[in-house]
């Protein structure tokens, strides 16, 4: 599960660097790991997920 979540996070971050035919809000979604996932993630990956989700809150109105 952690490998899948890690891959999803990396792909989500990479998507911000490419043109996918839509705005960030059209092509992205919040990353919502479970508490068990968070306990296994590195601090760096948790920070990347938080940055992604905060960007979505700011640009798209995502709610926690």
Residue pairs with C-beta under 8 A, 6 or more apart in sequence:
1 36
1 37
2 37
2 40
2 41
5 31
5 33
5 37
5 41
6 41
6 45
8 31
9 31
9 45
9 48
9 49
9 52
12 28
12 31
12 52
13 48
13 52
15 27
15 28
16 24
16 28
16 55
20 27
21 27
24 55
24 56
24 59
24 60
25 56
25 59
25 60
28 52
28 56
28 60
29 56
30 52
30 53
30 56
30 62
31 49
31 52
31 53
33 41
33 49
38 46
41 49
53 62
53 64
56 62
57 63
57 64
